[in-house]
Amino acid sequence: MSPRNLEAKFRLDNLALAEERARKAGYERRAILHQRDTFFVVPNGKLKLREENDPAKLIFYRRKESGPLRLSSYDIVVVAEPAATREMLSAALGVLAVVTKERTLFKRGNIRLHLDRVEGLGDFGEIEAVIASGDDPERSRAAVDELLTTLEVDSRGLIDVSYFELQLNRDSKA
């Protein structure tokens, strides 16, 4: 069985305030990551090459359409030659979108909080509850809801699409 996570994404007006609230709730800053995600055209799921401070990774994920709190399963492969891999996959599959962001990663238990500054889109938060194999995702929903409350994000503020989909929507309106 592929690893899974429960995810919530939302716009933020103030990254510093979100960080302060997260720290008070016991979340620890783990890293500042500079990420470039290249999304490729695939017949199902989503495939992206993530290039960041750490080794690059090829990530394939599938989401159940469950509204703003989304359950995903994913597979990750470390990529030794990201530039060559990006060129090969671009030629073979085509590029859907490229998303560049600065991500500040916080963690508490199995919950990851990402405070993201996304190029061309603005500031966002993303919560990921990593679901252990055989565990019920509903057990992590309370922790996700607690963090949303801490950050003062209500369910109407949740976004049910990926950054690249927001980017494509913005570009189609321009």
C-alpha positions as CSV (number, residue, x, y, z in Angstrom):
1,M,0.0,0.0,0.0
2,S,1.3,3.5,-0.9
3,P,1.8,6.0,1.8
4,R,-1.2,8.4,2.4
5,N,-1.8,11.8,3.8
6,L,-4.8,14.0,4.6
7,E,-4.3,17.5,3.2
8,A,-5.8,21.0,3.6
9,K,-4.7,24.1,1.6
10,F,-5.6,27.7,2.2
11,R,-4.6,31.3,1.4
12,L,-2.8,33.3,4.1
13,D,-2.7,37.1,4.6
14,N,0.2,37.0,7.0
15,L,2.8,34.3,7.0
16,A,4.6,35.7,10.1
17,L,1.4,35.6,12.2
18,A,0.7,32.0,11.0
19,E,4.2,31.0,12.1
20,E,3.7,32.6,15.5
21,R,0.4,30.8,16.0
22,A,1.9,27.5,14.9
23,R,4.9,27.8,17.3
24,K,2.6,28.6,20.2
25,A,0.7,25.4,19.4
26,G,3.9,23.4,19.6
27,Y,5.0,23.2,15.9
28,E,8.7,23.3,15.3
29,R,10.3,24.9,12.3
30,R,12.3,22.2,10.5
31,A,13.5,23.7,7.2
32,I,13.2,26.5,4.7
33,L,12.9,24.8,1.2
34,H,13.2,26.4,-2.2
35,Q,11.1,24.2,-4.4
36,R,10.5,23.9,-8.1
37,D,7.7,21.5,-9.0
38,T,7.4,20.5,-12.7
39,F,4.1,18.8,-13.4
40,F,3.8,16.5,-16.3
41,V,0.9,15.5,-18.5
42,V,-0.3,12.0,-17.4
43,P,-3.5,10.1,-18.1
44,N,-4.4,9.7,-14.4
45,G,-3.2,11.1,-11.1
46,K,-0.5,13.7,-10.9
47,L,3.2,13.4,-11.6
48,K,5.7,16.0,-10.6
49,L,9.5,16.4,-10.3
50,R,10.3,18.3,-7.1
51,E,13.7,20.0,-7.1
52,E,14.7,21.5,-3.8
53,N,17.5,21.9,-1.2
54,D,17.4,18.1,-0.6
55,P,17.8,15.5,-3.4
56,A,15.2,15.8,-6.1
57,K,12.2,13.5,-6.1
58,L,9.7,12.2,-8.6
59,I,6.3,12.1,-6.9
60,F,3.2,10.4,-8.3
61,Y,0.0,10.9,-6.4
62,R,-3.7,10.2,-6.6
63,R,-6.4,12.1,-4.7
64,K,-9.8,11.0,-3.7
65,E,-12.1,13.9,-4.5
66,S,-13.3,14.5,-1.0
67,G,-13.6,18.3,-0.9
68,P,-11.2,20.7,0.7
69,L,-9.8,18.0,3.1
70,R,-8.3,15.6,0.6
71,L,-7.0,12.1,1.1
72,S,-4.0,11.3,-1.2
73,S,-1.9,8.3,-1.8
74,Y,1.6,8.8,-3.2
75,D,4.8,7.2,-4.3
76,I,8.2,8.9,-4.2
77,V,11.4,8.0,-6.0
78,V,14.7,9.9,-5.4
79,V,16.2,11.3,-8.6
80,A,19.9,11.5,-9.0
81,E,19.9,13.6,-12.2
82,P,17.0,16.1,-11.9
83,A,17.9,18.2,-15.0
84,A,18.2,15.2,-17.3
85,T,15.1,13.6,-15.8
86,R,13.1,16.9,-16.3
87,E,14.2,17.1,-19.9
88,M,13.4,13.5,-20.6
89,L,9.9,13.6,-19.0
90,S,9.2,16.9,-20.7
91,A,10.0,15.5,-24.1
92,A,8.1,12.2,-23.4
93,L,5.0,13.5,-21.6
94,G,4.8,17.3,-21.9
95,V,4.8,19.8,-19.1
96,L,1.5,20.8,-17.6
97,A,2.9,23.5,-15.3
98,V,5.9,24.7,-13.3
99,V,5.4,26.0,-9.7
100,T,8.2,27.7,-7.8
101,K,7.9,28.4,-4.1
102,E,9.6,29.0,-0.9
103,R,8.3,26.6,1.8
104,T,8.8,26.9,5.5
105,L,8.3,23.5,7.0
106,F,6.9,23.0,10.5
107,K,6.2,19.7,12.2
108,R,4.4,18.3,15.3
109,G,3.9,14.5,15.5
110,N,2.5,13.2,12.2
111,I,1.3,16.7,11.1
112,R,3.3,18.9,8.7
113,L,2.5,22.5,8.2
114,H,3.9,24.2,5.1
115,L,3.9,28.0,5.0
116,D,4.4,28.7,1.3
117,R,5.2,31.8,-0.8
118,V,4.2,30.7,-4.3
119,E,5.7,32.7,-7.2
120,G,2.9,34.5,-9.0
121,L,0.1,33.4,-6.6
122,G,0.9,34.7,-3.2
123,D,1.0,33.2,0.3
124,F,-0.6,29.9,1.4
125,G,-0.7,27.4,4.1
126,E,-0.9,23.6,3.6
127,I,-1.4,21.0,6.3
128,E,-0.5,17.4,5.7
129,A,-1.3,14.6,8.2
130,V,0.9,11.6,7.3
131,I,-1.3,8.5,7.7
132,A,0.5,5.4,9.0
133,S,-0.1,2.2,7.1
134,G,-3.3,0.6,8.2
135,D,-4.3,3.7,10.2
136,D,-7.7,5.4,9.8
137,P,-7.4,8.8,8.2
138,E,-10.3,10.1,10.4
139,R,-8.0,9.8,13.4
140,S,-5.8,12.6,12.0
141,R,-8.8,14.8,10.9
142,A,-9.1,16.2,14.5
143,A,-5.4,17.3,14.5
144,V,-5.9,19.0,11.1
145,D,-9.0,20.7,12.3
146,E,-7.2,21.8,15.5
147,L,-4.4,23.4,13.5
148,L,-6.9,25.1,11.1
149,T,-8.6,26.6,14.2
150,T,-5.3,27.7,15.6
151,L,-4.5,29.5,12.3
152,E,-8.0,30.9,12.3
153,V,-8.9,29.3,8.9
154,D,-12.5,28.1,8.6
155,S,-13.8,25.6,6.1
156,R,-14.9,28.3,3.7
157,G,-11.2,29.4,3.4
158,L,-10.0,26.0,2.2
159,I,-8.8,25.5,-1.4
160,D,-9.6,22.2,-3.2
161,V,-7.1,22.5,-6.0
162,S,-3.3,22.3,-6.4
163,Y,-1.1,25.3,-6.9
164,F,-0.6,24.5,-10.5
165,E,-4.4,24.4,-11.0
166,L,-4.6,27.9,-9.4
167,Q,-1.8,29.0,-11.7
168,L,-3.6,27.6,-14.8
169,N,-6.9,29.2,-13.8
170,R,-5.1,32.6,-13.3
171,D,-3.3,32.3,-16.7
172,S,-6.6,31.4,-18.5
173,K,-8.2,34.6,-17.2
174,A,-5.3,36.8,-18.2
